[in-house]
């Protein structure tokens, strides 16, 4: 990403590029100015362009840190008697459900109208308790006004025992009575599919099913709506059919790889029409139950070391018989590699990455390929065996990179680290992450740690500064630990920007400890060498007498 905070060069007059909800210009260098959009007190922060680099970035991080402290408590509890007030109406709604990858992406484009007599700014979207536990990556924007914001989306609950939970969306400013606003709501649902049949032969095609509602679940009346479902292929053998309306006798209408339910007439709040689709998905259903990502910064070594530990599962159809290596080799030849088994993973890394390694629970795996040049760095790995449905494959990868690619020093003496929050494999079928823990290990003595990230705030569950102890440490290294849930590979390369102070005394601590330890060791050796350990012989003692 040419305009990332870690990129060297001058700002020039190019307009800022938008990355999710984080907009910026190149920040480093005396002529560079910063301008950001991030979270600030349950919203997105906005830093106006200033003439001083450090003051602009300090303002951004101070606001971001305030937002970060609230992320772990973004889930609020409402009274058990709570019901969303009927202050809005969905004047028009288009629901787009994409099952093209191994996770579900849903987009709701809705024209919201305030039907109350007072201005309103809280819009509620209902989910089941099961859905809310698998919901992630929520982003809301104004479809007609990209400058409108910030929009805050947070999980709220009124009764932990209830099956209905809510996502509350706060509008940037109250909507006046009778006024309308067009919202674009996007989110992801993980672990959404069920294979049917549940067990197949290794050479057979895989089919998945997904169940949802033809009407968007809403706590408000919806005047007009339709639902579009997008598939990875046109092979859709089974889907629920509904009576049509007007000139259309039956829903859905099929056009290639898309099904369209609707348009539907006015539906009351809470309307629900279950439908199920079954479609061919002859690709791996790759699910990462847990990703632990360590980013270790070394000032003395001028290096940033990355390590990622994956607990990976294939959530597709199981094998109905034992794996056959001969049939596998034949299928790779005749089917040109078209298979539902996971046979390789491709990791696009930042340019300049070096020294990659790849291990699993057995040890080092040599079946890998690494390419690195001035334009790209790519790591391709192959598991010891093809991973079929129901199988698990834990593994670890790591690499190093020059610190100057990610680390910059501000005019006031502080340091800024800009790294991707999530990298991981880039697969055509997509990858979903249930739990993600990113640990940024800073040098010993680093202080005043702040961060900002363009990952949706609803997906961040906690952010803490801890102490990480390793060899030659005295008090331990400062570590920023951020935990997130329900992310997908669409968020690859979203930025994590960390600022911190590193006093001179802290930078000299380790060399002083090493030097002092070496001197103490040599002094101890010298003292031991001068100790007289000889014993006088008995003959010598008798001669003296």
N, C-alpha and C positions, 0 to 999 in steps of 0.2 A: 504494500500500500504506500504509494509515493508520498502521501501527505500525512503519514503517521507521525506521532510525536518523536519517534526515534530516528526519523529520516533526516540526514544532514542536508544542508543547502539553504539557500535564501528563500524567503517567502514569496517574493515577487508580487505580482498583481493578480494572480490567479484566484478565483473564488474558492471559498472553503468547500470541501467535499463533505457530504453527510454520511456518517457511518451509524446506522440505527438512529438513536436519539442523541448522539454525541457528534457535534459539528466543531471543526477546528481548522486552524491554519498551522503551518509549520511554526513551531514554538521556539526553537533554539537559534541562537545567533543574535547579534545586537539589533538587527533590523527586523526581527521576527516579532509578530504580535499574536496574541492568542484570543480565541473566541470560542466558547464551549457551550454545549448544552448537556447537562447531566442531571442527576437527582439532587434536589434540595428540599429538605423537610417534606417528604412524601411527594416530591415532584421532580421536575427536571430543572437544574440550575442554568442560569444564563449569565455568562460573564461578558460584559461589554468590552470592546476593543480599547486598550489603553496604550500609552506610550512606553510603559515600563514592562518588560517581559516578566520579571519575577513577581511584581505586584499583581499582574493579571492572573498568573498561574496560582499564586498563593490564595487569591480570592476564590478561584475555582475549587481548589482543594479544600479550603476551609468550609465551603458550602457543601461539598461532596461528603466530607467527613461527618458533618451534621446529619446528612441524609443517611449515611452508612450506619450511624448509631441507631437509627430507627428501623433499619431493614429487618433486623432480627425480631422486631416486635410489630411488624406491619400487619399481622393478623390480629384483629380486634374482635371482642365479643360483644354482641348486642343482647338486649333483654330477650327472654324466652318468648315474650308476647309480640316480638317485633314482626311487622309485615311491611314490605316496601310500600310506601305511599303511592297511590295511583295519580301521579302528577305528570306523567309522560304518556305519549302515544307514539307507536311506531308507524309513521305515515307510509313508509315504503321500506322494504327490507329485501336484500339479496344475500343469500347464504351460500358460500362456496366451500365445499368439502373436498379436500384433495387426499386421496389414498394412493398417490403415485409413488410414495416412498414407504419405508417400513415404520413410519409414524404418521399420524393424521394431522394435517394442518387445516384449520378452519378460519375463514374470513367472513365476518359479518359487516356488511355495509348497510347502514340503517340511517334513515332520516328521522331524527327524534324531534318531536314537537311538545312543547310545554303546554299542557291543557289546564294547568292550575292558575290561580289568581295571583300567585307570588312567584318571583324568580326562583329557579331550582338549579342545583348543580350536582346532584348525586343520582347516578343512573345505576340500576342493579341488574345483574345478569345471573340467573340461577343455574346451578349445577347439582348433580347428585354428589353425595359424599365420596363415592368411589371415583367419580370424574375429577373432583377437585384435588384428590390425592395424586392424580396423574396429569394434572394440568400444569403447563409451564410456558414460558416465553411470551407472556401477555404484553401486547403493545397496542396502544390506542392513539389515534390521530384524527384530525379533521380532514376529511377527504377533499374539501374544497378550499381550505386555507391552511397551507403547510406551515405558516408562521404561528398559527394558534397553538397554545400550549402554556404550561405543561399539563399533561394528562396523567393522573395517578390511578393505577389499578391495584387493588389489594383484596386479599381474601378476608372475609368477615364471616363470623358464625353467630347464630342466635341460640342454637341449642346443639351441643356436641352429639346428642343422641339422634338428632333429626337426619333424615336422608337428603334434605334440601339445604345446600349451602349457597352462599352468594359471593359474587365478585362485584365489588363496588368500584365504580368509575367516577372520579371527581372531574367535572368539567373545569377548565381553567378559569372561567368566570361564569356566574349564574346566567342561565338562559331565561330571558324575559318571557312573560306570559304571551302565548300565541306565536312565539318565535320558534324557528327550526334550526337544527344543526345536523350536519352529516358526519356520522362517526364511522371510522374504519377500525374495527376490532379484529385483531388476529391473535391466535394462540395455537398451541400444539397439545395433542393428547397422546401420551405414551402408552405402551402395552395395550394397544387398542384392538388388535386382531386376534382371531381364533382360526387356526387352520382347519379346513374341512375338505377331505378326510384328515383326521388327526395323525394318521400314519400312512406313509406311502413308500413305494420302492425308490431306491436311490436314483433311478433313471426316469422316474415319473415327474410330471409337472406338479407344481405346488399351487393350491388354491387357498385363499384366505377369505374370511367373512368379517363384516363390520356392521354393527347395529347402531342406529341413531334415529332421530325424529325428522320426519319430513317438514314439520313446522319447527322453527327455532324456539326452544324453550324460552319463554319470556314472562315477566311479571306484569307486562303491560299489554293492552290491546294492540293488535297488529292489523292495520287496514289492508295491506297488500304485501305479499311476499312470494318468493320462489327459492328453491334449493337446487344448486348444481353440484353434481358429483363427478370428479375427474379421476380416471383410472390410468394405470401404467400401460394397459393394452386394451384392445377392443374385445378381448375374450372375457365376456361377463355372462356366464351361463345362467345365473339366477339372480333375481332382484324382485323386491316387492312391488306389486302393481296396485295402483289406486284409481278410483273413478275420476275421470277428467271433468272439465268444466268448459262451458262455452262451445267453441268449435273443436276442442280437443276431447276425444272420447275417453282417453286413458292416459294416466301418468305412470311412468315417466316417458319422456320423449328421448329416444336414443340417437345420438349423433357421433359416430366414431367411438372415441374413448370417453364420451361424456353422457351422463344421464341428467335430465332436467325434470324436477318435480315442481309443478305449478306453471303459471301463477295461481295462487290461492286467494280467495276473497277474505274478508275480515274474519279474524280468529280471536277469540277471547284470551285473556291472560291465562297461562297454564295449559293451553292447548297442546296436545301431544299425539303424534301419529307415528308409531314405530315402523321402521322399514329396515330390511336387511339386504345387503348386497354381497354377492359371492363373485370373486374375480380371480383371474390367474395372476400369480405373483411368483414367477420362477426366478427368484433372487433370494439372497440371504436376508433373514429378518434379524438384523444385527442389533443387539441390545447390550449396552454397557451398564451393568448394575452399579459399578463403582469405578470412578477414575480418580486417582491421586496424582496430582501434578505438582512437582517440586521445581522451583526456579531459584537457583542459588547464585548469588552475586558475589564475586570476588574482586575487590579493588586491586590488591597486590598482584594477582594473577592476570588482571585485565580480561576476565572471563565471566560468562554467564552460562551455567550448566543447567540443562533441562533433563528431567527424568519423569516419565509417565508410567504408572502402574495400572493396568487394566484388568478388570474382572468381567469378561465378555461371555455372553450367552447367545445362542441361536434360538429364537423363539418361534421358528417355523414348525412344519410338520415333522414328526419323528420318523425314523426308518422302521419299516414293517419287518425287516429282516436284517441280518448282520451285514456290516459293511463289506463290500467285495472290491478289492483293489483292482482286479482285472477289469471288471465292468466299469470302474471309475476311469481307468485309462482309455477304455474304448469310447466312453461317452465324451471324454475330452477331445477325442479325435473326430467323431462323427457329429457331435452336437456343437462343435466349434466353441466349447467352453460355456455354453448356456446351461446353467445349473443353479439349483437353489442352495447348494453348499457354499460355504465361505472358504475360498481357496487362497486369497491373497488380500493384503491391505496396503493402501498407498498413502503415504504421509508427505504432503507438500510442506517443506520446512522453509524458514526464512533464508534468503540468500546469505551465504557466508557460514552456514552451519557445517560443522566438521565432527570427526570422531564419533560416528553413530555406533550404537550397540543394541542388540536385540536378544533378550533372554526369556525363557519360560521357566516353569517350576523344575524342569530337568536340568537346565543349564543353558549355555550359549547355543544359539541357533544360527547356523551359517547360511541358511537359505534366505538370502536377502540381497538387495541390490541398492547401491547408493550412488546418486549422480549429483555432482556439485560443480557449478561454474558461475560465471558472472551474472547469469540471468535466472538461475533456479537452483534449488537444492531439493532433492526428492529421495525419500527412503521407501523402498518397496520390500515388503516382507511376506513370507509364506509360512503359515503354521506347519507343524510337523505332520499334520494330517488334515484333510478337508473337514471342516466343521459343519455337521448336519444338525437338523432340528433337535432341540433338547440337549445338545452338547454344550460343554463349558470349556473355555480356553482362556486362562489367565496368563498374561505375559507382561514384559517390561521393555520399554525402549528408552534410549537416552542419547543426548548429543551435546556438543559444546558450541559456543558462538562467541565471537569477539564482543567484549562489553561495549565498545564504541557504537555497535549497531543498535543498542537499546538504552544506553545510559548517557545522560547529559548533565552538565553542571550549570546552574543558574548564575546570574550576575551577582546575587547575594551570597553565593557560596553553598547553597543547598544542592541536592541531587534529585534528578527525576529519572525514573525507570519506566519505560513504555514497552510492554510485552503483550502478546495475545493472551486473553483470558483462557481461551480454548483453542487448541489446534486439532490434533487427532487425525484419524484417517479421513480421506475424502473419497467416498464411494458413490457410484451411481444410484444405488438403492437407499442411501442415507444411513445415518447412525444416530441412535438415540442414547442419551445419558440420564440415568435415573438419579445418581448421586455424584456430585463433583466437588472435590476439595482441592483448592489451589493454595499452595503454600509458597510464599515469596520469602526466602531466607536471605536477609540482609547482613552486611558485615557486623561484627561484634562492636557494640557501642552505638549503633545507629539509633536515632531518637526522632521524636516528633513525626511519626509515620502517619501519612494520610493517603487516601486513595480515591480514585473515581473510575468507574467502568461503564461501558455502554451496554452491558448485559441488562436485560429488563429487571427492575428492582423487585418485582414480584417473585422472581426466581432465586434471589439471594436470601438465604435463610439466616446467616450469621457472618460476622466479620470481627476477628479478634487479633490482638497483638500478643504474641507469646514469646517464650525464650526457647531456642533450639541449641542444645549443647553438642559439640563435636570436639575432635582432637585439637589440642593447643589453645582451647578456649579457657577463659578465666570466669567471666560472668555469663557466657553463652551469647549466641547470636540472636538478634532481633528477627522475629518471623511474623509476617502478616498472613493469617490463615482465613481464607474466605470459603464458605460452603454454599453451594447452590444445588438446586434440584430441577429435574425435568427440563434438561436442555437438549438441543438437537444440533446436528452439524451445520444448520443454517447460521449458527452463531459463531462459526469458525472465524478466527481473526478479529473478533470484537475486542476492543482494547481494554487493557488494565493499566492505568497510569498510577504509579506510586511515587510520592515525594517523601524525602527524609533528610535529616541533617546528619552529618558525619564529622564530629569535631576532630581537630588535629590530634588531641590526646588519645582519642579512640583509635585513630589510624596508626599511631605509634605503639599502641599497647602490645600487639602481637610481636612485632620485631623486638621490643624490649624484653618480653617474656622469653622468646627464643634465645636472645643473646644472654640474658641472665641465667637461663637454664643451662646453656652451654658452658658459661663460666663456672657455675656451681658444680657442674659435672667434672670439669677438668681440675678444679680445686679439690674436689672429693677424691679424685684419682691420685692427685699429687700427695694428699694427706695419707691415703692408704698406702701409697708406695714408700713413704718414709717411716712407717711403723716397723719397729724391730721385732721380728717374729722368730728369731733364732734362739736356740737353747744351748747353754754351755755343756760340753761333754764331761763325763765323770772323771776321766783322767786329768783333765785340766784343773778341776776342782781339787783333786788330791795333791797335785804339784804345788798349789798355793799353800796348802797346809804344811 
